[in-house]
Amino acid sequence: MADKQMVFISCGQVTEDEKPLGNLICKLAEELTPLKPYFAEYQSSLEGLSKNILAALDQSIGLIAVLHPRGKVWFSDGRNFRNSDL
């Protein structure tokens, strides 16, 4: 039997709510699709990025990306942007 195809889960891990959300998305992907989810929960080094995360992205047939609010973004000309400006 061939290995399952993979879906890459990109979800923030900064706040205490973000990791559980990523894990929930993984669980739903497993339950609702034939795909194996990849969530880089334990990758925090440059080596982890290059060896594991980029390799997983290369092997994935899909991507689920979650964008989290991060506050103000400052541009080089001094202007700023907040998520609430949308």
Secondary structure, DSSP 4 states (H G I P E B T S, - for coil): -PPPPEEEEE---SSTTHHHHHHHHHHHHHHHSSPEEEE-TT--SHHHIIIIIHHHHHHEEEEEE-------EE-TTS-EE-GGG-
